[in-house]
Amino acid sequence: MNLDITKWTDFALSHGMRLAGILLLAIVCNRILRAVTRRLIQIAPLSDKSRGAQTHEQQTRTLSGILYSGGTAIIFILAVLMALPELGFSVTPIAAAAGLASLAVGFGAQNLVRDCINGFFIVFEEQFVVGDTVRIGAIVGRVEHVTLRRTVLRDPAGALVTLPNSEIGVVANLSRDWGQLFVDVTIPPDGALDASLETLAALSLEFRSEPDWSPVVVDGPRVLGVESLTPTGAVLRLQVRTAPTRQDDVARELRRRIQIRFEREHLRLGEVRRVELIELAARNRSAPAEAQTSRPSS
């Protein structure tokens, strides 16, 4: 019994202090890492509520969280490797086994590695943040959540769409700076072209001067002129730059006002006609049958 007590006392004196020192060093390093990563966060001042400031704050928060998580994992692994020799384990075979295991896992988790790498660059390069509206491939939605592995969007139907970061290639961010739209107006071939252009110019001036719509409009509406000439008439085009994600609202309101103004000015809009050649199509289908019935029998 005395021998066991002596053995544990010797172990505690020789190795316990070193283990305690390793644990204390790991805790201190983790505290320092937390303090450094928190200082990276640039909080937007209360006086600045612009989207740019809020976006930058969100980007620094995400980057800080990623650095803290990765640094904590590294500190933990190093602390374990330093503590194993004190417990009587040889690090060399464990490191060799860990290397083989990591190689095997690496082959099986290539997509996961690509997800993490692409996710890091998405956050670091500030391609998009939570709250942005983006178009990734054929999917358009609002960014709900971003991690190193995946990006979650909410599409116009309200569904949550999860995308692995490795599958994200070309990204169109629809929430940055401004959006642009074109509104086309068709007038008949015998319509009053100059009067229509003057009416559109006056309507555009009124639209961008209204208090309800002027904050939404960044530039325009601007009448570009005659976009094309077709058998159904002339196509007149307006260009508008709006606040991000407000293009559809502005386009609907402009179309409504154009319809009302043209009716008031007794100007005609182009008509869309649907023509179906039913009789000609029926003749084409019946022609082979008539040819077969009129063919003389041998």
C-alpha positions in Angstrom: 0.0 0.0 0.0 2.8 2.4 0.9 4.5 1.4 -2.4 1.4 2.4 -4.4 1.1 5.7 -2.6 4.8 6.4 -3.2 4.4 5.5 -6.9 1.4 7.9 -7.4 3.2 10.6 -5.4 6.3 10.3 -7.6 4.1 10.4 -10.7 2.2 13.4 -9.5 5.5 15.2 -8.7 7.2 14.3 -11.9 4.4 14.4 -14.4 1.5 16.0 -12.7 3.1 19.5 -12.7 3.9 19.2 -16.3 0.3 18.1 -17.2 -1.0 21.0 -15.2 1.4 23.4 -17.0 0.2 22.1 -20.4 -3.4 22.5 -19.4 -2.8 26.0 -18.1 -0.8 27.0 -21.2 -3.7 25.7 -23.4 -6.3 27.7 -21.4 -4.1 30.9 -21.6 -3.6 30.4 -25.4 -7.4 29.9 -25.9 -8.1 33.1 -23.9 -5.6 35.1 -25.9 -7.1 33.7 -29.1 -10.6 34.7 -28.0 -9.5 38.2 -27.2 -7.7 38.6 -30.5 -10.6 37.3 -32.6 -13.1 39.5 -30.7 -11.0 42.6 -31.5 -11.3 41.7 -35.2 -15.0 42.4 -35.1 -15.7 45.9 -36.3 -19.1 46.9 -34.8 -21.0 49.4 -36.8 -21.5 52.6 -34.8 -25.1 53.5 -33.8 -24.9 56.7 -35.9 -24.1 54.7 -39.0 -27.0 52.4 -40.0 -26.0 52.0 -43.6 -26.1 48.6 -45.3 -22.3 48.8 -46.0 -21.5 49.2 -42.3 -23.8 46.4 -41.3 -22.5 44.1 -44.0 -18.9 44.7 -42.9 -19.8 44.0 -39.3 -21.5 40.7 -40.3 -18.5 39.7 -42.4 -16.0 40.4 -39.6 -18.1 38.4 -37.1 -18.2 35.4 -39.4 -14.5 35.5 -40.1 -13.8 35.9 -36.3 -15.9 32.9 -35.5 -14.1 30.8 -38.1 -10.6 31.8 -36.9 -11.6 31.1 -33.3 -13.0 27.7 -34.0 -10.0 26.7 -36.1 -7.5 28.0 -33.6 -9.2 26.3 -30.7 -9.0 22.9 -32.5 -5.3 23.4 -33.2 -4.6 24.3 -29.5 -6.5 21.2 -28.3 -4.6 18.9 -30.7 -1.2 20.3 -29.6 -2.1 20.1 -25.9 -3.0 16.4 -26.4 0.2 15.6 -28.2 2.3 17.3 -25.5 0.4 15.5 -22.7 0.7 11.9 -24.2 4.4 11.5 -23.4 3.8 12.5 -19.8 1.2 9.7 -19.6 3.6 7.1 -20.9 2.5 7.0 -24.5 4.8 7.3 -27.5 3.7 10.0 -29.9 5.5 8.5 -32.9 3.1 5.5 -33.5 0.1 7.6 -32.7 1.2 10.3 -35.2 1.8 7.6 -37.8 -1.6 6.1 -37.2 -3.2 9.6 -37.3 -1.5 10.3 -40.6 -2.8 7.1 -42.2 -6.3 7.8 -40.7 -6.2 11.4 -42.0 -5.1 10.2 -45.4 -8.0 7.7 -45.6 -10.5 10.2 -44.3 -9.1 12.8 -46.8 -9.9 10.5 -49.7 -13.4 9.9 -48.4 -14.1 13.5 -47.5 -12.8 15.4 -50.5 -16.1 17.2 -51.0 -16.1 18.2 -47.3 -12.6 19.7 -47.7 -13.7 21.6 -50.8 -16.8 22.8 -49.0 -14.7 24.3 -46.2 -12.1 25.9 -48.5 -14.7 27.5 -50.7 -16.7 28.6 -47.7 -13.7 30.3 -46.2 -13.1 32.3 -49.4 -16.8 33.2 -49.6 -16.6 34.7 -46.1 -13.1 36.2 -46.5 -13.8 37.8 -49.9 -17.2 39.0 -48.7 -19.0 37.6 -51.7 -22.3 37.6 -49.8 -23.4 37.7 -46.1 -26.6 36.8 -44.2 -29.4 39.0 -45.5 -28.2 39.4 -49.1 -30.3 38.3 -52.0 -28.2 36.2 -54.4 -28.6 34.2 -57.6 -26.6 30.9 -57.6 -27.1 29.0 -60.8 -30.9 28.8 -61.3 -31.7 29.5 -57.6 -32.6 33.0 -56.4 -33.1 33.6 -52.7 -32.2 35.4 -49.5 -29.2 34.2 -47.6 -30.4 32.8 -44.3 -27.2 31.0 -43.0 -23.6 30.7 -44.0 -21.0 28.2 -42.6 -17.8 26.8 -43.9 -19.7 23.8 -45.2 -23.0 25.1 -46.5 -25.0 28.1 -47.5 -28.8 28.2 -46.8 -31.1 30.3 -49.0 -34.8 31.0 -48.8 -36.3 31.1 -52.3 -39.3 33.2 -53.4 -41.7 30.3 -52.6 -40.4 30.3 -48.9 -38.5 27.0 -49.2 -35.1 26.6 -47.5 -32.5 25.6 -50.1 -29.2 24.1 -48.8 -26.2 24.4 -51.1 -22.8 22.8 -50.4 -20.2 25.5 -50.7 -18.2 23.3 -53.1 -21.1 23.6 -55.6 -21.2 27.4 -55.5 -19.5 28.7 -58.7 -20.8 32.0 -60.2 -22.7 34.1 -57.7 -24.8 37.1 -58.6 -25.3 39.3 -55.6 -28.6 41.3 -56.1 -28.3 43.3 -52.9 -25.2 45.4 -53.6 -25.2 49.0 -54.6 -28.1 49.2 -57.1 -30.3 47.2 -59.5 -31.2 48.0 -63.1 -34.3 47.3 -65.2 -35.6 48.2 -68.6 -39.3 48.9 -69.4 -40.4 48.5 -73.0 -43.4 50.2 -74.4 -44.8 49.1 -77.8 -46.8 51.5 -80.0 -48.6 50.6 -83.2 -46.9 51.3 -86.6 -49.3 54.3 -87.2 -48.9 55.6 -83.7 -47.6 59.1 -82.7 -44.0 58.3 -82.1 -42.8 61.8 -81.0 -45.8 62.4 -78.8 -45.2 59.0 -77.1 -41.6 59.8 -76.4 -42.5 63.2 -75.0 -45.2 61.6 -72.8 -42.7 59.0 -71.5 -40.1 61.8 -70.7 -42.7 63.8 -68.8 -43.9 60.8 -66.9 -40.3 59.9 -66.0 -39.6 63.3 -64.6 -42.7 63.2 -62.4 -41.9 59.7 -61.2 -38.4 60.5 -59.9 -39.6 63.7 -58.3 -42.3 62.0 -56.1 -41.3 61.7 -52.4 -42.7 58.1 -52.2 -40.5 56.8 -55.1 -37.5 59.1 -55.2 -35.6 57.3 -52.3 -36.0 54.0 -54.3 -34.8 55.4 -57.6 -31.0 55.8 -57.9 -30.9 57.0 -61.5 -33.6 57.7 -64.1 -36.1 56.7 -65.3 -34.4 57.7 -68.6 -36.0 57.4 -72.0 -33.4 55.8 -74.2 -35.5 56.1 -77.4 -36.6 53.6 -80.1 -35.2 50.2 -79.2 -36.5 48.3 -82.3 -38.9 48.4 -85.1 -41.2 45.3 -85.6 -44.2 44.5 -87.8 -46.4 45.1 -84.8 -44.9 48.6 -84.1 -42.1 50.5 -82.5 -40.6 49.5 -79.2 -39.7 52.4 -76.9 -37.3 51.7 -73.9 -36.9 53.2 -70.5 -33.9 52.6 -68.2 -34.1 52.8 -64.4 -31.5 52.2 -61.7 -33.1 51.4 -58.3 -32.2 50.5 -54.8 -31.2 46.8 -54.5 -34.1 44.3 -54.9 -36.7 47.0 -55.7 -36.6 46.6 -59.5 -39.9 44.7 -59.7 -41.8 47.3 -57.6 -40.6 50.1 -59.7 -41.4 48.2 -63.0 -45.0 47.5 -61.9 -45.6 51.1 -60.9 -44.1 52.4 -64.2 -46.3 50.1 -66.3 -49.4 51.2 -64.4 -48.6 54.9 -64.9 -47.8 54.4 -68.5 -51.1 52.7 -69.2 -53.0 55.5 -67.4 -51.1 58.4 -69.0 -51.4 57.0 -72.5 -55.1 56.6 -72.1 -55.4 60.2 -70.9 -53.3 61.5 -73.8 -55.3 59.3 -76.3 -52.2 57.5 -77.3 -52.5 53.9 -78.4 -50.3 51.1 -77.2 -49.4 48.2 -79.4 -51.7 45.2 -79.6 -50.6 41.6 -79.2 -52.4 39.3 -81.5 -52.5 35.5 -81.4 -53.0 33.9 -84.8 -53.6 30.1 -85.2 -53.5 28.6 -88.7 -56.0 25.9 -87.9 -57.3 25.4 -91.4 -53.8 25.2 -92.9 -52.7 22.8 -90.2 -55.7 20.6 -90.8 -55.0 20.4 -94.5 -51.4 19.5 -93.9 -52.5 16.6 -91.7 -55.1 15.3 -94.1 -52.9 15.5 -97.2 -51.0 12.2 -96.5 -54.2 10.4 -95.7 -55.8 11.5 -99.0 -52.7 10.5 -100.9 -52.9 7.0 -99.5 -56.6 6.6 -100.3 -56.2 7.8 -103.9 -53.1 5.6 -104.5 -54.2 2.9 -107.1 -54.1 -0.7 -105.8 -51.6 -3.1 -107.5 
